[in-house]
């Protein structure tokens, strides 16, 4: 996979999440949309971390998943 492909997929997932958050008023749908946006950012962090041979992006993605799990508990 190239960097352009990863960027395109992540941007499309983020746009779907942002549109779902803006359009829908149901709190459950809004939480799911925020979860989609966080997952797209995690996808970018992990991919570029592997491209750069660094663990910083993967560790930050782990913290982001922890925040997403806490958000799920609130929902």
trRosetta pair geometry for C-beta under 8 A, 3 or more apart (Angstrom, degrees):
i j d omega theta_ij theta_ji phi_ij phi_ji
1 5 5.1 -118 -165 77 87 133
1 6 5.9 91 146 -52 121 95
1 47 7.7 -74 102 -141 129 124
2 5 4.9 101 58 4 77 101
2 6 7.2 -144 98 -2 43 88
3 6 5.7 -55 -148 39 36 111
3 7 6.1 37 155 -20 68 108
3 47 7.7 145 -119 142 66 120
3 48 7.6 64 -128 -93 105 83
3 51 6.7 46 -85 -98 107 160
4 7 5.7 -57 -146 39 30 111
4 8 6.2 31 155 -21 65 108
5 8 5.8 -56 -148 36 29 111
5 9 6.3 24 157 -14 65 107
6 9 6.0 -57 -145 39 29 107
6 10 6.0 24 159 -14 65 113
6 43 7.1 -165 -167 145 94 100
6 44 6.8 132 149 -107 106 62
6 47 4.6 172 -159 162 153 166
6 48 7.9 174 117 -49 148 76
7 10 5.9 -59 -142 42 26 108
7 11 6.1 26 160 -19 64 111
7 44 7.3 63 -102 -112 58 106
8 11 5.9 -56 -143 37 25 109
8 12 6.4 23 158 -17 62 107
9 12 5.9 -57 -148 36 29 109
9 13 6.4 26 155 -16 65 107
9 43 7.3 -94 106 140 106 149
10 13 5.8 -54 -146 38 31 109
10 14 6.2 32 154 -19 65 108
10 40 4.5 129 -161 -174 72 90
10 41 7.5 109 -169 -75 117 28
10 43 5.0 -166 -98 87 105 119
10 44 4.7 85 -147 -57 166 99
10 47 7.9 -129 -48 20 136 142
11 14 5.6 -54 -145 38 31 112
11 15 6.3 32 155 -21 65 105
11 40 7.5 139 -61 179 16 134
12 15 5.7 -52 -145 35 32 111
12 16 6.5 34 154 -19 63 103
13 16 5.8 -52 -150 34 32 112
13 17 6.5 31 152 -16 64 107
13 36 5.9 -145 171 176 88 95
13 37 7.9 168 128 -97 82 36
13 39 6.8 -86 151 92 138 97
13 40 3.9 176 92 -87 113 118
13 43 7.3 70 49 22 151 149
14 17 5.7 -57 -151 39 32 111
14 18 6.2 31 153 -19 67 107
14 36 7.5 168 -104 130 32 88
14 37 5.3 69 -135 -128 71 72
14 40 4.2 -143 -58 94 81 159
14 41 7.2 84 -92 -48 117 74
15 18 5.6 -52 -141 38 33 110
15 19 6.2 33 158 -19 65 106
16 19 5.9 -55 -146 38 28 110
16 20 6.3 29 154 -18 62 108
16 33 8.0 -142 125 -135 65 84
16 36 6.2 -86 93 154 95 149
17 20 5.7 -56 -147 38 30 112
17 21 6.3 29 155 -20 65 106
17 33 4.5 138 -163 -173 67 68
17 34 6.9 128 -180 -79 116 14
17 35 7.5 -149 -129 68 125 46
17 36 3.3 -169 -85 90 114 110
17 37 3.8 -164 115 -50 148 78
17 40 6.7 -145 4 -2 137 127
18 21 5.7 -54 -148 35 32 111
18 22 6.3 23 157 -14 66 109
18 33 7.2 146 -64 173 14 113
18 37 6.3 88 -56 -87 72 122
19 22 5.9 -59 -143 41 30 105
19 23 5.7 14 166 -9 69 117
19 33 7.9 -139 69 -142 47 128
20 23 6.3 -59 -127 43 23 100
20 24 5.6 -9 -175 12 64 119
20 29 6.1 -130 174 164 103 96
20 30 7.5 178 132 -103 86 40
20 32 7.1 -71 140 93 145 91
20 33 3.6 -165 95 -100 111 122
20 36 7.0 72 39 33 140 144
21 24 7.3 -58 -116 48 12 88
21 30 5.4 79 -130 -140 70 74
21 33 3.9 -172 -56 117 79 142
21 34 6.3 86 -91 -57 127 71
21 37 7.4 -13 -27 -27 137 132
24 29 4.2 -61 127 110 152 141
24 30 6.4 -154 93 -60 100 72
24 33 7.2 167 45 -35 119 139
25 30 7.7 -2 -157 -48 19 117
26 29 4.1 72 74 12 104 110
26 30 6.7 -175 88 -13 52 85
27 30 5.4 -55 -146 36 35 115
27 31 6.4 37 156 -20 67 101
27 75 7.2 -177 140 -135 99 91
28 31 5.8 -51 -150 34 32 110
28 32 6.5 30 151 -16 63 106
28 75 6.5 113 -115 -175 63 116
29 32 5.6 -54 -147 39 34 112
29 33 6.3 38 151 -23 65 105
30 33 5.6 -51 -147 34 32 114
30 34 6.6 33 153 -17 64 102
31 34 5.8 -52 -149 36 33 110
31 35 6.4 38 150 -22 64 105
31 71 6.5 174 -151 152 100 104
31 72 7.3 126 167 -103 126 52
31 75 4.2 72 -133 -98 171 145
32 35 5.4 -51 -150 35 34 117
32 36 6.6 40 150 -22 64 99
33 36 5.6 -46 -152 30 35 114
33 37 6.7 35 150 -16 64 102
34 37 5.6 -52 -151 36 36 112
34 38 6.4 36 151 -18 67 105
34 71 6.8 -109 105 165 130 155
35 38 5.7 -53 -146 38 32 110
35 39 6.3 33 154 -20 65 106
35 68 5.8 101 -123 -156 80 114
35 71 7.2 -171 -76 96 87 130
35 72 7.3 60 -90 -74 129 97
36 39 5.7 -56 -147 37 30 111
36 40 6.5 30 155 -20 64 103
37 40 5.9 -53 -150 32 32 110
37 41 6.7 29 153 -15 63 105
38 41 5.8 -56 -151 38 34 110
38 42 6.3 37 150 -21 66 105
38 64 5.8 -179 -169 167 104 110
38 65 7.8 144 147 -88 120 47
38 67 7.5 -148 -138 87 146 104
38 68 4.9 172 113 -83 158 123
39 42 5.4 -50 -145 36 35 115
39 43 6.4 43 153 -25 64 101
39 68 7.7 83 -56 -116 75 163
40 43 5.5 -46 -151 29 34 117
40 44 6.8 33 151 -15 62 102
41 44 5.7 -54 -153 37 36 111
41 45 6.3 37 150 -21 67 106
41 61 8.0 -177 117 -111 77 84
41 64 6.7 -129 97 -167 114 162
42 45 5.5 -53 -143 37 33 113
42 46 6.2 26 161 -14 68 107
42 61 4.3 103 -143 -145 85 105
42 64 5.6 -162 -80 89 100 136
42 65 6.5 68 -107 -59 148 91
43 46 6.3 -58 -145 39 24 104
43 47 6.2 21 159 -16 62 114
44 47 5.9 -61 -142 40 27 108
44 48 6.0 12 168 -5 66 112
45 48 6.5 -65 -143 45 21 98
45 49 6.0 25 157 -24 61 114
45 57 4.0 -177 177 -174 77 96
45 58 7.2 162 134 -71 97 33
45 60 5.7 -122 -163 83 144 107
45 61 4.4 173 93 -64 133 105
45 64 7.4 137 17 11 160 146
46 49 5.6 -55 -143 36 28 116
46 50 6.6 25 158 -16 62 104
46 57 6.1 -178 -81 128 28 108
46 58 5.6 70 -115 -97 76 75
46 61 5.2 0 -55 -34 91 169
47 50 6.1 -59 -155 35 29 105
47 51 6.5 28 149 -18 64 107
48 51 5.2 -48 -143 36 41 116
48 52 6.1 26 160 -8 69 109
48 57 5.8 170 80 -97 84 168
49 52 6.2 -63 -142 47 27 99
49 54 5.5 -104 -153 77 73 77
49 55 6.7 62 -178 -127 122 18
49 56 6.4 -159 -121 62 109 61
49 57 2.8 -145 -63 56 116 121
49 58 4.9 -173 121 -31 162 80
49 61 7.6 -112 -6 -10 147 123
50 53 7.4 31 -168 -76 34 41
50 58 7.9 76 -52 -56 77 114
52 57 7.5 106 45 -7 120 129
54 57 6.5 88 93 3 98 92
55 58 5.2 -61 -160 46 62 113
55 59 5.8 62 144 -25 86 104
56 59 6.0 -58 -148 37 28 108
56 60 6.3 25 156 -16 65 109
57 60 5.7 -55 -144 39 31 110
57 61 6.2 35 154 -22 65 105
58 61 5.5 -50 -146 34 32 114
58 62 6.6 39 151 -23 62 100
59 62 5.6 -48 -154 29 34 115
59 63 6.9 33 149 -14 63 101
60 63 5.7 -51 -153 36 37 111
60 64 6.4 40 148 -21 66 104
61 64 5.4 -51 -146 36 36 115
61 65 6.4 39 153 -21 66 101
62 65 5.8 -51 -149 34 31 111
62 66 6.7 37 149 -22 61 102
63 66 5.4 -50 -153 31 36 116
63 67 6.7 37 150 -17 65 101
64 67 5.6 -50 -152 35 36 111
64 68 6.4 37 149 -19 66 105
65 68 5.4 -51 -146 37 37 115
65 69 6.4 41 152 -22 66 100
66 69 5.7 -50 -149 33 32 111
66 70 6.6 31 151 -16 62 104
67 70 5.7 -54 -151 37 34 112
67 71 6.4 38 149 -22 65 104
68 71 5.4 -50 -148 34 35 115
68 72 6.5 40 150 -24 64 101
69 72 5.5 -48 -150 30 35 115
69 73 6.8 38 150 -20 63 100
70 73 5.6 -48 -153 31 36 113
70 74 6.7 38 149 -19 64 102
71 74 5.7 -53 -154 34 36 113
71 75 6.4 33 150 -18 66 106
72 75 5.6 -55 -148 37 34 111
